[in-house]
């Protein structure tokens, strides 16, 4: 478990550096999202007046239906709270090379 957590943290840091060096980062409170039963997001940034919510995965298995539904809840919540468009961006870490 710890090995997977370390790998996940490494992949998130790598993806964060990639996207945040190219686009404007957005800080979204994970405690606020949890309070409204929404999913936490790994990476968020603004591009072309849209906030992208990135979920980093270290395998091609992808995002479960349950997690995708919670990410959709997060996107809807952020969109309504900030009056902006949002889009979910699944990020497979092997694409970051």
C-alpha positions as CSV (number, residue, x, y, z in Angstrom):
1,X,0.0,0.0,0.0
2,X,2.7,2.4,0.9
3,X,4.6,1.7,-2.3
4,X,1.4,2.6,-4.3
5,X,0.9,5.8,-2.3
6,X,4.5,6.8,-3.0
7,X,4.1,6.1,-6.7
8,X,0.8,8.0,-6.7
9,X,2.4,11.0,-5.0
10,X,5.3,10.9,-7.5
11,X,2.8,10.7,-10.5
12,X,0.7,13.6,-9.1
13,X,3.8,15.7,-8.6
14,X,5.0,15.0,-12.2
15,X,1.5,15.8,-13.7
16,X,1.2,18.9,-11.5
17,X,4.5,20.2,-12.8
18,X,3.6,19.5,-16.4
19,X,0.2,21.2,-16.3
20,X,0.9,24.0,-13.8
21,X,4.0,25.1,-15.9
22,X,1.7,25.5,-18.9
23,X,-1.6,26.8,-17.4
24,X,-2.7,28.8,-14.4
25,X,-3.1,26.6,-11.4
26,X,-6.4,26.7,-9.3
27,X,-6.4,25.8,-5.6
28,X,-9.5,23.9,-4.6
29,X,-10.1,23.1,-1.0
30,X,-10.3,19.3,-0.5
31,X,-12.1,19.8,2.8
32,X,-14.7,22.0,1.1
33,X,-15.3,19.3,-1.5
34,X,-15.6,16.6,1.1
35,X,-18.1,18.7,3.1
36,X,-20.4,18.6,0.0
37,X,-19.7,14.9,-0.6
38,X,-17.7,15.7,-3.8
39,X,-14.5,14.1,-4.9
40,X,-11.2,15.7,-4.2
41,X,-9.2,16.6,-7.3
42,X,-5.5,15.9,-7.9
43,X,-4.8,18.8,-10.3
44,X,-6.8,21.8,-11.3
45,X,-6.0,24.6,-13.8
46,X,-7.6,27.2,-16.0
47,X,-7.3,27.1,-19.8
48,X,-9.4,29.0,-22.2
49,X,-11.9,30.2,-19.5
50,X,-12.5,26.6,-18.4
51,X,-11.4,25.0,-15.1
52,X,-10.0,21.5,-15.7
53,X,-10.2,19.0,-12.9
54,X,-7.5,16.4,-13.3
55,X,-7.5,13.0,-11.8
56,X,-4.1,11.3,-12.0
57,X,-4.0,7.5,-12.4
58,X,-0.8,5.4,-12.7
59,X,-2.4,2.7,-14.9
60,X,-4.6,2.5,-17.9
61,X,-7.4,1.0,-15.8
62,X,-8.8,4.5,-15.3
63,X,-11.4,6.0,-13.1
64,X,-14.2,3.9,-11.5
65,X,-17.8,4.8,-12.2
66,X,-18.3,5.8,-8.5
67,X,-15.2,8.1,-8.6
68,X,-16.3,9.6,-11.9
69,X,-19.7,10.3,-10.5
70,X,-18.1,12.1,-7.5
71,X,-15.8,14.0,-9.9
72,X,-18.8,15.1,-11.9
73,X,-20.4,16.3,-8.6
74,X,-17.2,18.3,-8.0
75,X,-17.3,19.8,-11.5
76,X,-20.9,20.8,-11.1
77,X,-20.3,22.3,-7.6
78,X,-17.3,24.3,-8.8
79,X,-19.1,25.4,-11.9
80,X,-22.1,26.7,-10.0
81,X,-20.0,28.3,-7.2
82,X,-17.7,30.2,-9.5
83,X,-20.0,30.5,-12.5
84,X,-17.4,28.9,-14.9
85,X,-17.2,26.0,-17.2
86,X,-15.5,22.9,-15.9
87,X,-14.2,19.8,-17.5
88,X,-12.9,16.5,-16.0
89,X,-9.5,15.5,-17.3
90,X,-8.4,11.9,-16.7
91,X,-4.6,11.8,-16.6
92,X,-2.8,8.5,-17.1
93,X,0.7,9.0,-15.7
94,X,2.4,6.9,-18.4
95,X,1.3,9.7,-20.8
96,X,3.5,12.2,-19.0
97,X,6.9,10.9,-20.3
